[in-house]
Amino acid sequence: MKVHVSASQLSVTLQDDLGDPEAFSEALRHVAYVDTRAFPSPGQRIVQLRTNVTCYGEGPCMEIPDVEVVVVVPKPPEPRITLW
């Protein structure tokens, strides 16, 4: 399994030349979106998953559709001070 992160850290590439779908699926489970700011800007973040399958031999080659999901970062609650 080869993992490459772009210099801008906007994309991650996983490459499995052994054709082991279980190992690839397990590696994909460890990919996560992390906002490193203590107080991230609220809003939507679009995450796209694109898959390229290269087939060797004469058998049929499967196609996997692209997936796009939206991660929503909520607005933080307003600070509140309570006096007793």
N, C-alpha and C positions, 0 to 999 in steps of 0.2 A: 504494500500500500504506500503510495507516494502522496504527500500533502504539500501543497504550495499555497502561501498567502501572498497576495499582491503587495507591492511596496506601499500602496495607498491604504491597505487593509480593508479594501472595499469588496474583495472577492477571495474565495477559498476554492482551491481545486483539489479534488480527491481523484486519484488514478489508481485503478487496480488492474494490473496486467495478468493476474492469475485467474480471473473469472470466478471469484468466490463471492456470490451475492450475499451470503450471511456475514462475511467479514466486512464487506462494503457497507451493508446496512448498519452494522454495529459501529463502524467508524462515523457514519453519518449521524448517528444518535448523539455523538459527542460534540457536534458543531452547535454553537450557541451564539445568540446575539447578546452582546454585553455593551452597555453604554457606560463609558468610563467616567463620565462627569458625575460629580456628587449631586447636582441638581440638573438633570437633563431637560432640554426643551420639550414641552409636551407636544404631542402630535403623532402622526402616523409614520412608520418606517416600512418601506416595501422590501420584502425579501423574495428573491427569485431563485428557484432551483431549476437548473437546466442540466439535462443528461444527454451525453453522447455515447452511443454504443457502437463499438467497432466489432464486426463479426469476422471470424476466420473460417474458411471452409465454404461448403456449398449449402449449408442449412439456412433456414429462414432467420432473418435478423429482426429482433424485436425493436419496437419504437416505444419510447417512454415520453409521455407528454410533459411539457414544462409546467411547473407549479409556481404560483405566485400567492404569497400570503401577506397580510398586513399586521405588523406589530404596533399596538397602540400604547403610547406612553401617556398615562393620565396626568392631568394637572395636579400638582401636590396640594394637600389641604392647606388652607390659610392658617398661619400660626395663631395660637390662642394662648392668652395668659389668664390664669384663674387665680384669684386671691381668696383666701379663706379667712 
